Amino acid sequence: MTSRIDRVLDEARARLRRLTAAEVPAALQRGALLVDIRPQAQRAREGDVPGALVIERNVLEWRCDPTSEARLPQAVDDDVEWVVLCSEGYTSSLAAASLVDLGLHRATDVIGGYHALKAENVLV
């Protein structure tokens, strides 16, 4: 039996064009913004990603929404390509789908998360 969260995750991922670790450098070259949503303790334990914006998960939508008073300067419009990164690519899928729900239609995440970047020796 499939759990409810697995169904929610599958539905979220069906709305994204997820990136492999190998695709991340090209995305950054075309102007995508890599957003590390891992908590500080996890980043300290696993390692940082040079050049990534650190936005912890609990404030992600407010920082990326171009209509929010709490937005980041990079949140200029709905066409920003937000590439969300977590540890293994689960939380990031839900977070990226939440950004899509806000109208940020180019939001996505990294398959396998930070662990995939590290395994592929991409950006870390």
N, C-alpha and C positions, 0 to 999 in steps of 0.2 A: 504494500500500500504506500502510495506517495504521500508525504507529509504536506500540510498546507503551505509551509514556507517553501518547500521545493517547488510547488505549483506557482507560488508568487514569484519566485526566482526565475523559473522558466518563462513566465509571462513577461517579466521585466526584460530579460535577455532577448526575447523575440522582438522587442521594439528597438534594440540597439544594433549598431554595426560595430561589434567589439573588435578591438585591435589585439594582435599578437604582440609579444615583446619586440620582435624584429621590426614591426611596423611603427613603433613609437618614434624612433628618430626622424623618419620621414614626416610623420604628423607634426612634430615639433618644428621641422624645417618649413612647413607650410603655414605655421603660425598657431598651431594648437597649443593649448595651455595644459600642462600636466599638473594635476592636483592630487597631492598626497593627503588622504583622509585618515591615515593611521593615527591612533593616539600617541602622544609624546613618548610614553613608556615603550610602546612597540617600536617606534622609530629609533629610540635609543638602543634597544636590544638588537634590532635587525639591521639598521643602517639607514642613512639618509639618501635621498635621490637628488643629486646636484641639479639645480635649475627648477625643481618642482616647487609649486606654490603649496605651502602647508596650510590646509584648511581642515580643521577637525570636523568630523561628521556632523556633530550637533549644530553647527552653524553654516553648513555648506549652502543650503538654499538661499539664505539671507545674503551671503557674500557673492553668489553668482548671479542672482536676479538683478537685471539692469534697472528694474523699477523700485528696488529696495533702498532705503536710506542707509542700510548697513553694507551695501555692495562694495566690492573691491574696485579699484580704478580700471582693472582689466574687463570688468563686466559692462561692456559698452552697449551691447545689443544682443538680440536672440541668435545671431549668427556666429558667436564665439564658439570655437570647438573646444569644449571642456573634455579632457581625458582623465577620468577619475581612477585613482590607484589606491588599493588597500593591500593587505598582506597577501591574500591568495585569490582575489577576484570574485568574492561572494558579496561582501558589503558594498563594494564598488558598483556592482551591477544594480543593486537596489538604489544606490545613491544617484547613479547616472540616469536611471529611469525616472527618479523624482525630478531631476533637472529637466528631462524631456517633458514631464507633466507641467512644468512651469513655462514651457514654450521654448526652451533652449534645445532646439531640434537637432543640433549637432553633438550633443553630449553623448559620451560613450565611456567605456572602461577598458582595462587591460586584462585580457584572459590570463589567469594565473597570478595576477598582481605583482607585488614586489618580488616574490619568490621567482616568478618567471623572468623578470628583468635580470635578477642576479644569476640565474641559471644560464641565461643567454649572454651574460656579460654586457648588458645594455644599460648605459647611464650610471652604473653603480661600480 
